Amino acid sequence: MTFDPAAVVQAQLDAYNAKDIDALMRTYAPGARQFVLHGALLAEGHDAIRPRYLARFAEPDLHARLLGRTVLGNVVTDLEIVTRNFPEGRGTVEMLCIYEVVDGRIQAASFATGVTTMIMG
């Protein structure tokens, strides 16, 4: 297992795009916590994080495209455009994802959601 924070976050992104739940969960510490940026706790621990991703993986067009990454010590910030299947149709959403990596695993993740754009056609 790598302890390089950028490599851990890249492995998480690769697993997300492959919809590989087991590989994705290996990037998270067992007690990891996910938050809305500066806000509410979304999930804590594998038992809460796994179903969140499994629900997302059911979307046929799910794909995250990395626009930029900044690494500051053990904190990795990704700016992404995520293609999703919304109730009203296919679209994209801007996401800012901030990960704290400790001992080779994501300990905490915070997410800010930006503009959603529907894809016509």
C-alpha positions in Angstrom: 0.0 0.0 0.0 1.3 3.5 -0.8 1.5 6.3 1.7 1.7 9.0 -1.0 -1.5 11.1 -0.5 -1.9 11.9 -4.2 -1.5 8.3 -5.1 -4.1 7.2 -2.5 -6.6 9.8 -3.8 -5.9 8.8 -7.5 -6.6 5.1 -6.5 -9.9 6.3 -5.0 -10.8 8.2 -8.2 -9.8 5.2 -10.4 -11.9 2.8 -8.3 -14.8 5.3 -8.4 -14.7 5.4 -12.2 -14.3 1.6 -12.4 -17.3 1.2 -10.0 -15.0 -1.1 -8.0 -16.5 -0.9 -4.5 -13.8 -3.1 -2.9 -10.9 -1.2 -4.3 -12.6 2.1 -3.4 -13.2 1.0 0.2 -9.5 0.0 0.5 -8.6 3.7 0.1 -10.7 4.7 3.1 -9.7 4.1 6.7 -12.2 1.9 8.6 -13.4 4.9 10.7 -13.2 7.5 7.9 -15.7 10.3 7.9 -17.3 12.2 5.0 -18.7 15.7 5.3 -20.4 18.4 3.4 -17.7 21.1 3.2 -17.9 23.1 6.5 -21.1 21.2 7.4 -22.9 18.1 8.2 -21.5 14.6 8.6 -22.6 12.5 5.6 -21.2 9.1 6.6 -18.8 7.6 9.2 -17.1 4.3 8.8 -17.1 1.7 6.0 -20.6 0.5 6.9 -22.0 4.0 6.2 -19.7 4.9 3.3 -20.1 1.7 1.2 -23.9 2.1 0.6 -23.5 5.7 -0.4 -21.1 4.6 -3.2 -23.1 1.5 -4.2 -26.1 3.8 -4.8 -24.1 6.1 -7.0 -22.5 3.1 -8.8 -26.0 2.1 -10.0 -26.0 5.2 -12.3 -25.0 4.0 -15.8 -23.3 7.2 -16.9 -21.4 7.9 -13.6 -17.9 9.2 -14.3 -15.7 11.7 -12.6 -13.3 13.8 -14.7 -10.4 15.4 -12.8 -9.9 19.0 -13.7 -7.2 19.8 -11.2 -5.4 18.5 -8.1 -3.5 20.3 -5.4 -1.5 18.5 -2.8 -0.4 20.2 0.5 1.3 17.7 2.7 -1.3 15.0 3.5 -4.3 17.1 2.2 -5.4 16.5 -1.4 -7.9 18.7 -3.1 -9.6 17.6 -6.4 -11.7 19.7 -8.7 -13.9 17.4 -10.8 -16.8 17.4 -13.2 -19.0 14.4 -12.4 -21.4 13.0 -15.0 -24.5 11.6 -13.3 -28.0 10.3 -13.9 -30.4 12.7 -12.2 -34.2 12.1 -11.9 -34.6 14.7 -14.7 -32.0 13.1 -16.9 -28.2 13.0 -17.6 -26.1 15.9 -16.4 -22.9 17.0 -14.9 -22.1 18.5 -11.5 -19.0 20.4 -10.4 -17.4 18.9 -7.2 -14.7 20.1 -5.0 -13.3 17.1 -3.0 -10.9 17.6 -0.1 -9.2 14.5 1.3 -7.1 14.1 4.4 -4.8 11.1 4.0 -3.2 9.5 7.1 -1.1 6.3 7.0 -2.0 5.6 3.4 -5.8 5.9 3.8 -8.4 8.6 3.5 -9.3 9.6 7.1 -11.7 12.4 6.2 -13.3 13.8 3.1 -15.3 16.9 2.5 -17.3 17.7 -0.6 -18.6 20.9 -2.0 -21.2 20.7 -4.8 -21.1 23.4 -7.5 -23.2 24.0 -10.6 -25.4 21.2 -12.1 -25.8 21.3 -15.9 -28.2 19.1 -17.7 -27.0 17.4 -20.9 -29.5 17.8 -23.8 -30.0 15.2 -26.4 
